[in-house]
Amino acid sequence: SYCFFLSKEMLYPGSRFRMADELLEAYVRQLIEAHATVPEVSIAWQGGEPTMMGLEFFRRSVELADRYLKPGQKAVYTIQTNGTLLDDEWAAFFKDNEFLVGISIDGTRELHDAYRVNKGGRGSFDQVIAGLQHLKDAEVEWNALTTVHAANGDHGREVYRFLRDECGARFIQFIPIIE
């Protein structure tokens, strides 16, 4: 409910918010060209929910990176996702391409669902946990990104223990939500 991308829909009525293939290619090419002298180029996807672009979009982005990388250069991929659309096919793709996946999760069901709801207002906890399980089953590297807000701000120990013990998080990022 605090996602600042949702309000952008009103600015572009009728838009599907899809990046055209030509723009994707130009972006990847220019990003790699701008990093021509470094051995690793970080290609990071976030904002809104990037998996809504679909798996073919990300397959294409990897294909383009492979085309434009210089000899000896490597792409390092990251994506920040709410995890609700992840399945075995996504997990296999992430594993095959060595993505580091950030999962947005704010703690236990009650704490997470306080703000992380879908457009219908329903909590997303079950979908996030299911998506995370696909990543874990495929042995994809992942970390947790937790926003600190009014619902979970006084439950730091509970949130931390849940992420560490129940989810198996080894790396956790905390971002305060200014309310």
Summary of the structure (lengths in Angstrom):
residues: 179
radius of gyration: 17.3
end to end distance: 11.9
largest distance: 50.3
contacts: 503
relative contact order: 0.13
helix: 42%
strand: 18%
